[in-house]
Amino acid sequence: MQFVSRLLNPNASLATLAAIALCLVMGCSQNAGPELGYVEGNVTLDGKPLDGAEVQFEPSDARPSVAFTDENGHYVLQFTGTRNGATVGTHVVRILSARGSSGGEGDGPFVKARPELLPAKYHDKSTLTAEVQSGNNTIDFDLQSK
């Protein structure tokens, strides 16, 4: 009750009001959801960067995290649209390189379709796993086409 009367008091300190406003804006809590580790790395195929590949980290008990490699084969996993990373723990990893054609509208570049370049052991029947720790993780994949 004393807290409410202080709020209604026109002489309440500016610092108290600022703290309350900050809590309302920030939510007074951390991000909801499971603990994540930040995950980035590089994907190579036969020693060369693999661009435009989809990288999926699939835990046994939570939603997967996904990324796409850039022209240098680098990826950064995303758990949601606003949270980077993957849940802490063991993941099955799937990497897919096939893509449909896209772009060409306006100033956007045209990207040719590409068949799957990787053996099934990297995607449909994946044998890849990764252990995500709390904090920063660098997990590279050096894949072989045969």
Salt bridges, closest charged atoms under 4 A:
GLU40 OE1 - HIS74 NE2 2.85
ASP51 OD2 - ARG99 NH1 3.85
ASP51 OD1 - ARG114 NH1 3.36
GLU58 OE1 - ARG94 NE 2.98
ASP124 OD1 - HIS123 ND1 3.65
